Amino acid sequence: RFQHNSAKERKHINHTYLRRFKRKVDEVLREWAYRCEVLIRQADEQGTRFPTEFQQDLFLSGLP
């Protein structure tokens, strides 16, 4: 028979899940920010300067 979790347990399960989800998102964002940085730095080294707005748009386009 299916047992219902108590509200307290449910809260804990949700909290744990959310924390894990948030950590995953953080990792993805860090990875994306790093890629943007590398791309911009490489372009910079080759003499291409991206406007700040473009850099921000690029970064924001990777947000979930």
ABEGO torsion letter per residue (X at the ends): XBBBBBAAAAAAAAAAAAAAAAAAAAAAAAAAAAAAAAAAAAAAAAGBBBBAAAAAAAAAAABX
